[in-house]
Amino acid sequence: MAELPELHTLDESTFDRVLCVAAHPDDLEYGTAAAVDKWVKDGKTVTYLLVTRGEAGIDTMPPEQAGPVREQEERDGAEEVGVSVVEFLDEFRDGVVEHGLALRRAIAREIRVRRPDLVVTTTFAPYFPGGFVNQADHRAVGLATLDARADAGNRWIFPGLVDEGLEPWSARQLLILGDPEPTHAIDVSGHFEEAVASLSAHDRYLEALGPDYPSPRELLQQILEGPASALGVEHALVGRLIG
């Protein structure tokens, strides 16, 4: 892993309610679930918002079959880390999500509904650390979440939300995980097994990726042990915090 910049420790006393936003079922299981398990066990309220049902993610299964399978896998994975509220948006299709007003409005609406102190999403950078290309839906959703956080706090943007009875809400912080220029670290030591169980719930999807794809345990070791070794802890996540 590339050398990390000097990182601050995320002050977890600054939030009690967390909304995690991602493009597909399984996106939050690649490390984020370890932090979610920690937060839930600390008494925080965590909810998930998935923009699609991942219906284009299994090559051997048509979307009308894959969507319900992957939705249930996400609910099962969330349950492994104590999350019972998992919402899916209906108007966006897996693989062709576009950043724009419709997506910003939908995410801003959920922010006003859930009223989180902290919004968590994945990076919208073109590349992940290490040089892997970041998939198009991830980029669109990450950037729209960045914008929707501001939109949610402004009553004159998407005024129809006020007409629905959803008053503006300004989330204090946004955490972008997987960002190539992280600023903060979360020590998730002691929550590795729960993260493995959460990712393992996506068994139909992971099986479709083929026999050479790493196991959930191997994947999470790569994700959580790299930054941890640099920080001197067992397992850790890093991301960019915007206050």
CYANA upper distance limits for C-alpha pairs under 8 A (distance plus 0.5 A):
  1 MET  CA    130 GLY  CA      7.76
  1 MET  CA    226 GLY  CA      6.60
  1 MET  CA    227 PRO  CA      8.21
  2 ALA  CA    129 PRO  CA      8.28
  2 ALA  CA    130 GLY  CA      7.93
  3 GLU  CA    230 ALA  CA      8.41
  4 LEU  CA    182 PRO  CA      8.42
  4 LEU  CA    227 PRO  CA      8.03
  4 LEU  CA    230 ALA  CA      7.82
  5 PRO  CA    181 GLU  CA      8.27
  5 PRO  CA    182 PRO  CA      7.89
  5 PRO  CA    183 THR  CA      8.02
  6 GLU  CA    183 THR  CA      7.85
  7 LEU  CA    182 PRO  CA      7.81
  7 LEU  CA    183 THR  CA      5.61
  7 LEU  CA    184 HIS  CA      5.43
  7 LEU  CA    185 ALA  CA      6.73
  8 HIS  CA    183 THR  CA      6.75
  8 HIS  CA    184 HIS  CA      5.08
  8 HIS  CA    185 ALA  CA      6.68
  9 THR  CA    184 HIS  CA      5.92
  9 THR  CA    185 ALA  CA      5.53
  9 THR  CA    186 ILE  CA      6.74
 10 LEU  CA    184 HIS  CA      6.14
 10 LEU  CA    185 ALA  CA      6.32
 10 LEU  CA    186 ILE  CA      6.32
 14 THR  CA    117 ASP  CA      8.30
 15 PHE  CA     44 LYS  CA      8.39
 15 PHE  CA    117 ASP  CA      5.67
 15 PHE  CA    118 LEU  CA      6.68
 16 ASP  CA     43 GLY  CA      8.29
 16 ASP  CA     44 LYS  CA      5.35
 16 ASP  CA     45 THR  CA      6.81
 16 ASP  CA    116 PRO  CA      8.18
 16 ASP  CA    117 ASP  CA      6.96
 16 ASP  CA    118 LEU  CA      8.47
 17 ARG  CA     44 LYS  CA      6.33
 17 ARG  CA     45 THR  CA      5.28
 17 ARG  CA     46 VAL  CA      6.48
 17 ARG  CA    115 ARG  CA      7.94
 17 ARG  CA    116 PRO  CA      5.15
 17 ARG  CA    117 ASP  CA      5.81
 17 ARG  CA    118 LEU  CA      6.98
 18 VAL  CA     44 LYS  CA      7.98
 18 VAL  CA     45 THR  CA      6.64
 18 VAL  CA     46 VAL  CA      5.19
 18 VAL  CA     47 THR  CA      6.93
 18 VAL  CA    116 PRO  CA      5.54
 18 VAL  CA    117 ASP  CA      6.62
 18 VAL  CA    118 LEU  CA      5.38
 18 VAL  CA    119 VAL  CA      6.27
 18 VAL  CA    120 VAL  CA      7.73
 19 LEU  CA     46 VAL  CA      6.37
 19 LEU  CA     47 THR  CA      5.57
 19 LEU  CA     48 TYR  CA      6.39
 19 LEU  CA     49 LEU  CA      7.76
 19 LEU  CA    111 ILE  CA      7.90
 19 LEU  CA    114 ARG  CA      7.71
 19 LEU  CA    116 PRO  CA      6.34
 19 LEU  CA    118 LEU  CA      7.00
 19 LEU  CA    119 VAL  CA      5.40
 19 LEU  CA    120 VAL  CA      6.64
 20 CYS  CA     28 LEU  CA      8.31
 20 CYS  CA     46 VAL  CA      7.90
 20 CYS  CA     47 THR  CA      6.77
 20 CYS  CA     48 TYR  CA      5.37
 20 CYS  CA     49 LEU  CA      6.62
 20 CYS  CA    119 VAL  CA      6.41
 20 CYS  CA    120 VAL  CA      5.09
 20 CYS  CA    121 THR  CA      6.36
 21 VAL  CA     48 TYR  CA      6.60
 21 VAL  CA     49 LEU  CA      5.32
 21 VAL  CA     50 LEU  CA      6.54
 21 VAL  CA     51 VAL  CA      8.15
 21 VAL  CA    119 VAL  CA      7.94
 21 VAL  CA    120 VAL  CA      6.65
 21 VAL  CA    121 THR  CA      5.54
 21 VAL  CA    122 THR  CA      8.28
 21 VAL  CA    141 VAL  CA      8.34
 21 VAL  CA    145 THR  CA      7.85
 22 ALA  CA     27 ASP  CA      6.73
 22 ALA  CA     28 LEU  CA      7.24
 22 ALA  CA     49 LEU  CA      6.97
 22 ALA  CA     50 LEU  CA      5.67
 22 ALA  CA     51 VAL  CA      6.85
 22 ALA  CA    121 THR  CA      6.49
 22 ALA  CA    122 THR  CA      7.22
 22 ALA  CA    138 HIS  CA      7.70
 22 ALA  CA    141 VAL  CA      7.08
 22 ALA  CA    142 GLY  CA      7.94
 23 ALA  CA     27 ASP  CA      7.47
 23 ALA  CA     50 LEU  CA      6.05
 23 ALA  CA     51 VAL  CA      5.33
 23 ALA  CA     52 THR  CA      6.36
 23 ALA  CA     54 GLY  CA      8.47
 23 ALA  CA     94 ASP  CA      8.45
 23 ALA  CA    137 ASP  CA      6.51
 23 ALA  CA    138 HIS  CA      6.22
 23 ALA  CA    141 VAL  CA      6.45
 24 HIS  CA     50 LEU  CA      6.38
 24 HIS  CA     51 VAL  CA      7.01
 24 HIS  CA     52 THR  CA      5.95
 24 HIS  CA     53 ARG  CA      6.47
 24 HIS  CA     54 GLY  CA      5.55
 24 HIS  CA     94 ASP  CA      7.99
 25 PRO  CA     50 LEU  CA      7.27
 25 PRO  CA     52 THR  CA      8.06
 25 PRO  CA     53 ARG  CA      6.67
 25 PRO  CA     54 GLY  CA      6.37
 25 PRO  CA     70 ARG  CA      6.73
 25 PRO  CA     71 GLU  CA      7.06
 25 PRO  CA     73 GLU  CA      7.94
 25 PRO  CA     74 GLU  CA      5.73
 26 ASP  CA     30 TYR  CA      7.50
 26 ASP  CA     74 GLU  CA      6.93
 26 ASP  CA    199 LEU  CA      7.25
 26 ASP  CA    202 HIS  CA      7.30
 28 LEU  CA     32 THR  CA      5.71
 28 LEU  CA     33 ALA  CA      6.52
 29 GLU  CA     33 ALA  CA      5.66
 29 GLU  CA     77 GLY  CA      7.98
 29 GLU  CA    195 ALA  CA      7.31
 29 GLU  CA    198 SER  CA      6.66
 29 GLU  CA    199 LEU  CA      5.55
 30 TYR  CA    199 LEU  CA      7.44
 30 TYR  CA    219 LEU  CA      8.14
 30 TYR  CA    220 LEU  CA      7.07
 30 TYR  CA    223 ILE  CA      7.92
 31 GLY  CA     35 ALA  CA      7.93
 31 GLY  CA    195 ALA  CA      7.24
 31 GLY  CA    220 LEU  CA      6.85
 31 GLY  CA    223 ILE  CA      7.06
 31 GLY  CA    224 LEU  CA      7.15
 31 GLY  CA    237 LEU  CA      7.45
 32 THR  CA     36 VAL  CA      6.81
 32 THR  CA    177 LEU  CA      8.31
 32 THR  CA    237 LEU  CA      8.04
 33 ALA  CA     37 ASP  CA      6.49
 33 ALA  CA     78 ALA  CA      8.29
 33 ALA  CA     81 VAL  CA      7.11
 33 ALA  CA    194 GLU  CA      8.30
 33 ALA  CA    195 ALA  CA      5.87
 33 ALA  CA    198 SER  CA      7.47
 34 ALA  CA     38 LYS  CA      6.94
 34 ALA  CA     81 VAL  CA      8.22
 34 ALA  CA    188 VAL  CA      6.50
 34 ALA  CA    191 HIS  CA      5.81
 34 ALA  CA    192 PHE  CA      6.62
 34 ALA  CA    194 GLU  CA      7.21
 34 ALA  CA    195 ALA  CA      5.36
 35 ALA  CA     39 TRP  CA      6.67
 35 ALA  CA    186 ILE  CA      7.73
 35 ALA  CA    188 VAL  CA      6.28
 35 ALA  CA    191 HIS  CA      8.05
 35 ALA  CA    237 LEU  CA      8.18
 36 VAL  CA     40 VAL  CA      6.53
 36 VAL  CA     46 VAL  CA      7.57
 36 VAL  CA     81 VAL  CA      7.03
 37 ASP  CA     41 LYS  CA      6.62
 37 ASP  CA     81 VAL  CA      5.12
 37 ASP  CA     82 GLY  CA      7.09
 37 ASP  CA    191 HIS  CA      7.04
 37 ASP  CA    194 GLU  CA      7.52
 37 ASP  CA    195 ALA  CA      8.11
 38 LYS  CA     42 ASP  CA      6.71
 38 LYS  CA    188 VAL  CA      7.30
 38 LYS  CA    191 HIS  CA      7.06
 39 TRP  CA     43 GLY  CA      7.01
 39 TRP  CA     44 LYS  CA      5.87
 39 TRP  CA     45 THR  CA      8.21
 39 TRP  CA     46 VAL  CA      8.15
 40 VAL  CA     44 LYS  CA      5.47
 40 VAL  CA     45 THR  CA      6.78
 40 VAL  CA     46 VAL  CA      7.20
 40 VAL  CA     81 VAL  CA      7.90
 40 VAL  CA     82 GLY  CA      6.78
 40 VAL  CA     83 VAL  CA      8.16
 41 LYS  CA     82 GLY  CA      8.46
 46 VAL  CA     83 VAL  CA      6.77
 46 VAL  CA     85 VAL  CA      8.37
 47 THR  CA     83 VAL  CA      6.83
 47 THR  CA     84 SER  CA      7.84
 47 THR  CA     85 VAL  CA      5.71
 47 THR  CA     86 VAL  CA      6.66
 47 THR  CA    114 ARG  CA      8.41
 48 TYR  CA     83 VAL  CA      8.20
 48 TYR  CA     85 VAL  CA      6.84
 48 TYR  CA     86 VAL  CA      5.22
 48 TYR  CA     87 GLU  CA      6.64
 49 LEU  CA     86 VAL  CA      6.50
 49 LEU  CA     87 GLU  CA      5.37
 49 LEU  CA     88 PHE  CA      6.38
 49 LEU  CA     89 LEU  CA      8.11
 49 LEU  CA    110 GLU  CA      8.28
 50 LEU  CA     86 VAL  CA      7.97
 50 LEU  CA     87 GLU  CA      6.65
 50 LEU  CA     88 PHE  CA      5.29
 50 LEU  CA     89 LEU  CA      6.95
 51 VAL  CA     88 PHE  CA      6.29
 51 VAL  CA     89 LEU  CA      5.49
 51 VAL  CA     90 ASP  CA      8.15
 51 VAL  CA     92 PHE  CA      7.03
 51 VAL  CA    141 VAL  CA      8.14
 52 THR  CA     88 PHE  CA      6.87
 52 THR  CA     89 LEU  CA      6.69
 52 THR  CA     90 ASP  CA      7.66
 52 THR  CA     92 PHE  CA      6.47
 52 THR  CA     93 ARG  CA      6.45
 52 THR  CA     94 ASP  CA      5.96
 53 ARG  CA     67 GLY  CA      5.63
 53 ARG  CA     68 PRO  CA      7.84
 53 ARG  CA     70 ARG  CA      6.77
 53 ARG  CA     71 GLU  CA      6.05
 53 ARG  CA     88 PHE  CA      7.43
 53 ARG  CA     93 ARG  CA      8.46
 53 ARG  CA     94 ASP  CA      7.36
 54 GLY  CA     66 ALA  CA      7.92
 54 GLY  CA     67 GLY  CA      6.44
 54 GLY  CA     70 ARG  CA      6.80
 54 GLY  CA     71 GLU  CA      8.17
 54 GLY  CA     94 ASP  CA      5.88
 55 GLU  CA     62 PRO  CA      8.14
 55 GLU  CA     63 PRO  CA      4.99
 55 GLU  CA     64 GLU  CA      7.51
 55 GLU  CA     65 GLN  CA      8.13
 55 GLU  CA     66 ALA  CA      5.43
 55 GLU  CA     67 GLY  CA      4.57
 55 GLU  CA     68 PRO  CA      8.35
 55 GLU  CA     70 ARG  CA      7.63
 55 GLU  CA     93 ARG  CA      8.32
 55 GLU  CA     94 ASP  CA      6.48
 56 ALA  CA     62 PRO  CA      8.05
 56 ALA  CA     63 PRO  CA      6.06
 56 ALA  CA     66 ALA  CA      7.76
 56 ALA  CA     67 GLY  CA      8.27
 56 ALA  CA     94 ASP  CA      6.16
 56 ALA  CA     95 GLY  CA      7.14
 57 GLY  CA     66 ALA  CA      8.03
 57 GLY  CA     94 ASP  CA      8.28
 57 GLY  CA    205 TYR  CA      7.85
 58 ILE  CA     62 PRO  CA      8.07
 58 ILE  CA     63 PRO  CA      8.46
 58 ILE  CA     66 ALA  CA      7.07
 58 ILE  CA    205 TYR  CA      6.86
 58 ILE  CA    208 ALA  CA      6.61
 58 ILE  CA    209 LEU  CA      8.44
 59 ASP  CA    208 ALA  CA      7.92
 60 THR  CA    208 ALA  CA      8.11
 61 MET  CA     65 GLN  CA      6.83
 61 MET  CA     66 ALA  CA      6.23
 62 PRO  CA     66 ALA  CA      6.53
 63 PRO  CA     67 GLY  CA      6.19
 64 GLU  CA     68 PRO  CA      7.86
 65 GLN  CA     69 VAL  CA      7.15
 66 ALA  CA     70 ARG  CA      6.50
 67 GLY  CA     71 GLU  CA      6.55
 68 PRO  CA     72 GLN  CA      6.70
 69 VAL  CA     73 GLU  CA      6.78
 69 VAL  CA    204 ARG  CA      8.33
 70 ARG  CA     74 GLU  CA      6.67
 70 ARG  CA    202 HIS  CA      7.74
 70 ARG  CA    204 ARG  CA      8.42
 70 ARG  CA    205 TYR  CA      7.70
 71 GLU  CA     75 ARG  CA      6.88
 72 GLN  CA     76 ASP  CA      6.60
 73 GLU  CA     77 GLY  CA      6.51
 73 GLU  CA    201 ALA  CA      6.16
 73 GLU  CA    202 HIS  CA      5.58
 73 GLU  CA    203 ASP  CA      8.20
 74 GLU  CA     78 ALA  CA      6.52
 74 GLU  CA    201 ALA  CA      7.94
 74 GLU  CA    202 HIS  CA      7.48
 75 ARG  CA     79 GLU  CA      6.68
 75 ARG  CA     84 SER  CA      8.08
 75 ARG  CA     86 VAL  CA      7.01
 76 ASP  CA     80 GLU  CA      7.09
 76 ASP  CA    198 SER  CA      7.92
 76 ASP  CA    201 ALA  CA      6.52
 77 GLY  CA     81 VAL  CA      7.74
 77 GLY  CA    197 ALA  CA      7.65
 77 GLY  CA    198 SER  CA      4.57
 77 GLY  CA    199 LEU  CA      6.71
 77 GLY  CA    200 SER  CA      7.96
 77 GLY  CA    201 ALA  CA      5.56
 77 GLY  CA    202 HIS  CA      7.54
 78 ALA  CA     82 GLY  CA      6.92
 78 ALA  CA     83 VAL  CA      5.49
 78 ALA  CA     84 SER  CA      7.34
 78 ALA  CA     86 VAL  CA      8.12
 78 ALA  CA    198 SER  CA      6.93
 79 GLU  CA     83 VAL  CA      5.63
 79 GLU  CA     84 SER  CA      6.50
 79 GLU  CA    198 SER  CA      8.20
 80 GLU  CA    194 GLU  CA      6.93
 80 GLU  CA    195 ALA  CA      8.42
 80 GLU  CA    197 ALA  CA      6.89
 80 GLU  CA    198 SER  CA      5.81
 81 VAL  CA    194 GLU  CA      6.75
 81 VAL  CA    195 ALA  CA      7.82
 81 VAL  CA    198 SER  CA      7.25
 89 LEU  CA    106 ALA  CA      8.17
 92 PHE  CA     96 VAL  CA      8.24
 92 PHE  CA     97 VAL  CA      6.55
 93 ARG  CA     97 VAL  CA      6.61
 94 ASP  CA    137 ASP  CA      7.99
 95 GLY  CA    136 ALA  CA      7.73
 95 GLY  CA    137 ASP  CA      6.54
 96 VAL  CA    136 ALA  CA      8.21
 96 VAL  CA    137 ASP  CA      7.22
 97 VAL  CA    136 ALA  CA      8.03
 97 VAL  CA    137 ASP  CA      5.76
 97 VAL  CA    140 ALA  CA      7.07
 97 VAL  CA    141 VAL  CA      8.18
 98 GLU  CA    103 LEU  CA      7.98
 98 GLU  CA    137 ASP  CA      7.66
 98 GLU  CA    140 ALA  CA      6.14
 98 GLU  CA    141 VAL  CA      8.42
 99 HIS  CA    103 LEU  CA      6.76
 99 HIS  CA    104 ARG  CA      7.96
 99 HIS  CA    140 ALA  CA      5.19
 99 HIS  CA    141 VAL  CA      7.26
 99 HIS  CA    143 LEU  CA      7.66
 99 HIS  CA    144 ALA  CA      6.34
100 GLY  CA    104 ARG  CA      6.70
100 GLY  CA    144 ALA  CA      7.68
101 LEU  CA    105 ARG  CA      6.42
102 ALA  CA    106 ALA  CA      6.73
103 LEU  CA    107 ILE  CA      6.78
103 LEU  CA    141 VAL  CA      8.22
103 LEU  CA    144 ALA  CA      6.99
104 ARG  CA    108 ALA  CA      6.48
104 ARG  CA    144 ALA  CA      5.72
104 ARG  CA    145 THR  CA      7.30
104 ARG  CA    147 ASP  CA      7.14
104 ARG  CA    148 ALA  CA      5.48
104 ARG  CA    151 ASP  CA      8.08
105 ARG  CA    109 ARG  CA      6.47
105 ARG  CA    148 ALA  CA      7.31
105 ARG  CA    151 ASP  CA      8.20
105 ARG  CA    158 PHE  CA      7.15
106 ALA  CA    110 GLU  CA      7.04
107 ILE  CA    111 ILE  CA      6.81
107 ILE  CA    144 ALA  CA      8.14
107 ILE  CA    145 THR  CA      7.00
107 ILE  CA    148 ALA  CA      6.43
108 ALA  CA    112 ARG  CA      6.82
108 ALA  CA    145 THR  CA      8.34
108 ALA  CA    148 ALA  CA      5.22
108 ALA  CA    149 ARG  CA      6.82
108 ALA  CA    151 ASP  CA      6.57
108 ALA  CA    152 ALA  CA      5.15
109 ARG  CA    113 VAL  CA      6.74
109 ARG  CA    152 ALA  CA      7.38
109 ARG  CA    161 LEU  CA      7.23
109 ARG  CA    166 LEU  CA      8.05
110 GLU  CA    114 ARG  CA      6.51
111 ILE  CA    115 ARG  CA      5.95
111 ILE  CA    116 PRO  CA      7.09
111 ILE  CA    149 ARG  CA      7.76
111 ILE  CA    152 ALA  CA      6.90
111 ILE  CA    169 TRP  CA      7.58
111 ILE  CA    171 ALA  CA      8.29
112 ARG  CA    152 ALA  CA      6.66
112 ARG  CA    166 LEU  CA      6.44
112 ARG  CA    167 GLU  CA      7.22
112 ARG  CA    168 PRO  CA      6.73
112 ARG  CA    169 TRP  CA      5.88
113 VAL  CA    166 LEU  CA      7.24
115 ARG  CA    169 TRP  CA      6.63
115 ARG  CA    170 SER  CA      8.30
115 ARG  CA    171 ALA  CA      7.49
116 PRO  CA    171 ALA  CA      6.22
117 ASP  CA    170 SER  CA      8.48
117 ASP  CA    171 ALA  CA      5.28
117 ASP  CA    172 ARG  CA      5.80
117 ASP  CA    173 GLN  CA      6.98
118 LEU  CA    171 ALA  CA      6.39
118 LEU  CA    172 ARG  CA      6.70
118 LEU  CA    173 GLN  CA      5.38
118 LEU  CA    174 LEU  CA      6.19
118 LEU  CA    175 LEU  CA      7.73
119 VAL  CA    149 ARG  CA      8.29
119 VAL  CA    171 ALA  CA      7.37
119 VAL  CA    173 GLN  CA      6.89
119 VAL  CA    174 LEU  CA      5.29
119 VAL  CA    175 LEU  CA      6.74
120 VAL  CA    174 LEU  CA      6.35
120 VAL  CA    175 LEU  CA      5.27
120 VAL  CA    176 ILE  CA      6.54
120 VAL  CA    177 LEU  CA      7.86
121 THR  CA    142 GLY  CA      6.40
121 THR  CA    145 THR  CA      7.54
121 THR  CA    174 LEU  CA      8.26
121 THR  CA    175 LEU  CA      6.91
121 THR  CA    176 ILE  CA      5.64
121 THR  CA    177 LEU  CA      6.73
122 THR  CA    138 HIS  CA      7.38
122 THR  CA    141 VAL  CA      8.49
122 THR  CA    142 GLY  CA      5.97
122 THR  CA    176 ILE  CA      5.69
122 THR  CA    177 LEU  CA      5.29
122 THR  CA    178 GLY  CA      6.52
122 THR  CA    179 ASP  CA      7.88
123 THR  CA    128 PHE  CA      8.38
123 THR  CA    138 HIS  CA      7.64
123 THR  CA    139 ARG  CA      7.12
123 THR  CA    142 GLY  CA      6.04
123 THR  CA    143 LEU  CA      8.29
123 THR  CA    176 ILE  CA      6.05
123 THR  CA    177 LEU  CA      6.32
123 THR  CA    178 GLY  CA      5.89
123 THR  CA    179 ASP  CA      5.51
124 PHE  CA    134 ASN  CA      8.04
124 PHE  CA    138 HIS  CA      6.81
124 PHE  CA    139 ARG  CA      4.35
124 PHE  CA    140 ALA  CA      7.21
124 PHE  CA    141 VAL  CA      7.91
124 PHE  CA    142 GLY  CA      5.31
124 PHE  CA    143 LEU  CA      6.01
124 PHE  CA    179 ASP  CA      8.25
125 ALA  CA    134 ASN  CA      7.41
125 ALA  CA    139 ARG  CA      6.97
125 ALA  CA    179 ASP  CA      7.40
125 ALA  CA    180 PRO  CA      7.93
126 PRO  CA    133 VAL  CA      6.56
126 PRO  CA    134 ASN  CA      5.79
126 PRO  CA    135 GLN  CA      8.43
126 PRO  CA    139 ARG  CA      7.55
127 TYR  CA    131 GLY  CA      6.03
127 TYR  CA    132 PHE  CA      5.90
127 TYR  CA    133 VAL  CA      4.96
127 TYR  CA    134 ASN  CA      5.44
127 TYR  CA    180 PRO  CA      8.31
128 PHE  CA    132 PHE  CA      5.73
128 PHE  CA    133 VAL  CA      6.75
128 PHE  CA    134 ASN  CA      6.42
128 PHE  CA    178 GLY  CA      7.00
128 PHE  CA    179 ASP  CA      7.51
128 PHE  CA    180 PRO  CA      6.72
129 PRO  CA    178 GLY  CA      7.75
129 PRO  CA    179 ASP  CA      7.88
129 PRO  CA    180 PRO  CA      5.63
134 ASN  CA    138 HIS  CA      7.18
134 ASN  CA    139 ARG  CA      7.25
135 GLN  CA    139 ARG  CA      7.03
136 ALA  CA    140 ALA  CA      6.77
137 ASP  CA    141 VAL  CA      6.55
138 HIS  CA    142 GLY  CA      6.46
139 ARG  CA    143 LEU  CA      6.66
140 ALA  CA    144 ALA  CA      6.54
141 VAL  CA    145 THR  CA      6.49
142 GLY  CA    146 LEU  CA      6.87
142 GLY  CA    176 ILE  CA      8.29
143 LEU  CA    147 ASP  CA      6.92
144 ALA  CA    148 ALA  CA      6.33
145 THR  CA    149 ARG  CA      6.57
146 LEU  CA    150 ALA  CA      7.80
146 LEU  CA    174 LEU  CA      8.02
147 ASP  CA    151 ASP  CA      6.77
148 ALA  CA    152 ALA  CA      6.33
149 ARG  CA    153 GLY  CA      7.49
149 ARG  CA    170 SER  CA      7.45
149 ARG  CA    171 ALA  CA      7.16
149 ARG  CA    174 LEU  CA      8.30
150 ALA  CA    154 ASN  CA      7.32
150 ALA  CA    170 SER  CA      7.55
151 ASP  CA    155 ARG  CA      8.48
151 ASP  CA    157 ILE  CA      6.46
151 ASP  CA    158 PHE  CA      8.16
152 ALA  CA    157 ILE  CA      8.33
152 ALA  CA    168 PRO  CA      6.05
152 ALA  CA    169 TRP  CA      6.03
152 ALA  CA    170 SER  CA      6.81
153 GLY  CA    168 PRO  CA      5.09
153 GLY  CA    169 TRP  CA      5.07
153 GLY  CA    170 SER  CA      4.92
153 GLY  CA    171 ALA  CA      8.24
154 ASN  CA    168 PRO  CA      6.40
154 ASN  CA    169 TRP  CA      8.31
155 ARG  CA    159 PRO  CA      6.37
155 ARG  CA    162 VAL  CA      7.44
155 ARG  CA    167 GLU  CA      7.70
155 ARG  CA    168 PRO  CA      6.07
158 PHE  CA    162 VAL  CA      8.43
159 PRO  CA    163 ASP  CA      7.26
160 GLY  CA    164 GLU  CA      6.91
161 LEU  CA    165 GLY  CA      7.16
161 LEU  CA    166 LEU  CA      5.90
161 LEU  CA    167 GLU  CA      7.83
162 VAL  CA    166 LEU  CA      5.31
162 VAL  CA    167 GLU  CA      5.86
162 VAL  CA    168 PRO  CA      7.99
172 ARG  CA    243 GLY  CA      6.64
173 GLN  CA    241 LEU  CA      7.44
173 GLN  CA    242 ILE  CA      6.19
173 GLN  CA    243 GLY  CA      5.03
174 LEU  CA    241 LEU  CA      6.29
174 LEU  CA    242 ILE  CA      5.59
174 LEU  CA    243 GLY  CA      6.99
175 LEU  CA    239 GLY  CA      6.84
175 LEU  CA    240 ARG  CA      6.20
175 LEU  CA    241 LEU  CA      5.03
175 LEU  CA    242 ILE  CA      6.83
176 ILE  CA    239 GLY  CA      5.83
176 ILE  CA    240 ARG  CA      5.56
176 ILE  CA    241 LEU  CA      6.89
177 LEU  CA    182 PRO  CA      8.48
177 LEU  CA    237 LEU  CA      8.30
177 LEU  CA    238 VAL  CA      6.91
177 LEU  CA    239 GLY  CA      4.78
177 LEU  CA    240 ARG  CA      7.04
178 GLY  CA    182 PRO  CA      8.25
178 GLY  CA    238 VAL  CA      7.55
178 GLY  CA    239 GLY  CA      6.36
179 ASP  CA    239 GLY  CA      6.09
179 ASP  CA    240 ARG  CA      6.56
181 GLU  CA    239 GLY  CA      8.06
181 GLU  CA    240 ARG  CA      7.18
182 PRO  CA    238 VAL  CA      6.48
182 PRO  CA    239 GLY  CA      4.96
182 PRO  CA    240 ARG  CA      4.88
182 PRO  CA    241 LEU  CA      8.20
183 THR  CA    238 VAL  CA      7.88
183 THR  CA    239 GLY  CA      6.57
183 THR  CA    240 ARG  CA      5.32
183 THR  CA    241 LEU  CA      6.77
184 HIS  CA    238 VAL  CA      6.19
184 HIS  CA    239 GLY  CA      6.10
184 HIS  CA    240 ARG  CA      6.58
184 HIS  CA    241 LEU  CA      6.92
185 ALA  CA    236 ALA  CA      7.20
185 ALA  CA    237 LEU  CA      6.18
185 ALA  CA    238 VAL  CA      4.86
185 ALA  CA    239 GLY  CA      7.04
186 ILE  CA    236 ALA  CA      6.00
186 ILE  CA    237 LEU  CA      5.65
186 ILE  CA    238 VAL  CA      6.74
187 ASP  CA    228 ALA  CA      8.23
187 ASP  CA    233 VAL  CA      7.48
187 ASP  CA    234 GLU  CA      8.46
187 ASP  CA    235 HIS  CA      6.75
187 ASP  CA    236 ALA  CA      5.08
187 ASP  CA    237 LEU  CA      7.20
188 VAL  CA    192 PHE  CA      7.80
188 VAL  CA    234 GLU  CA      8.35
188 VAL  CA    235 HIS  CA      5.91
188 VAL  CA    236 ALA  CA      5.59
188 VAL  CA    237 LEU  CA      7.50
189 SER  CA    233 VAL  CA      7.44
189 SER  CA    234 GLU  CA      5.79
189 SER  CA    235 HIS  CA      5.20
189 SER  CA    236 ALA  CA      7.22
190 GLY  CA    235 HIS  CA      8.36
191 HIS  CA    195 ALA  CA      6.93
192 PHE  CA    196 VAL  CA      6.77
192 PHE  CA    220 LEU  CA      8.42
192 PHE  CA    235 HIS  CA      7.82
193 GLU  CA    197 ALA  CA      6.72
194 GLU  CA    198 SER  CA      6.65
195 ALA  CA    199 LEU  CA      6.81
195 ALA  CA    220 LEU  CA      8.25
196 VAL  CA    200 SER  CA      6.44
196 VAL  CA    216 PRO  CA      6.27
196 VAL  CA    217 ARG  CA      6.20
196 VAL  CA    220 LEU  CA      7.50
197 ALA  CA    201 ALA  CA      6.86
198 SER  CA    202 HIS  CA      8.24
199 LEU  CA    216 PRO  CA      6.52
200 SER  CA    216 PRO  CA      6.44
202 HIS  CA    206 LEU  CA      6.60
203 ASP  CA    207 GLU  CA      6.35
204 ARG  CA    208 ALA  CA      6.81
205 TYR  CA    209 LEU  CA      7.24
206 LEU  CA    210 GLY  CA      7.88
206 LEU  CA    213 TYR  CA      8.26
207 GLU  CA    211 PRO  CA      7.66
209 LEU  CA    213 TYR  CA      6.68
214 PRO  CA    218 GLU  CA      6.26
214 PRO  CA    219 LEU  CA      6.44
215 SER  CA    219 LEU  CA      6.64
216 PRO  CA    220 LEU  CA      6.60
217 ARG  CA    221 GLN  CA      6.58
218 GLU  CA    222 GLN  CA      6.88
219 LEU  CA    223 ILE  CA      6.81
220 LEU  CA    224 LEU  CA      6.22
220 LEU  CA    225 GLU  CA      8.23
221 GLN  CA    225 GLU  CA      5.78
221 GLN  CA    226 GLY  CA      8.26
222 GLN  CA    226 GLY  CA      6.60
223 ILE  CA    227 PRO  CA      8.18
223 ILE  CA    237 LEU  CA      8.27
224 LEU  CA    228 ALA  CA      6.78
224 LEU  CA    235 HIS  CA      5.48
224 LEU  CA    236 ALA  CA      5.61
224 LEU  CA    237 LEU  CA      6.50
225 GLU  CA    229 SER  CA      6.55
225 GLU  CA    234 GLU  CA      7.17
225 GLU  CA    235 HIS  CA      5.67
225 GLU  CA    236 ALA  CA      7.18
226 GLY  CA    230 ALA  CA      7.47
227 PRO  CA    231 LEU  CA      6.83
227 PRO  CA    235 HIS  CA      7.96
227 PRO  CA    236 ALA  CA      6.39
227 PRO  CA    237 LEU  CA      7.23
227 PRO  CA    238 VAL  CA      7.60
228 ALA  CA    232 GLY  CA      6.38
228 ALA  CA    233 VAL  CA      5.54
228 ALA  CA    234 GLU  CA      6.12
228 ALA  CA    235 HIS  CA      5.29
228 ALA  CA    236 ALA  CA      5.25
228 ALA  CA    237 LEU  CA      8.09
229 SER  CA    233 VAL  CA      6.77
229 SER  CA    234 GLU  CA      7.57
229 SER  CA    235 HIS  CA      8.33
231 LEU  CA    236 ALA  CA      8.43
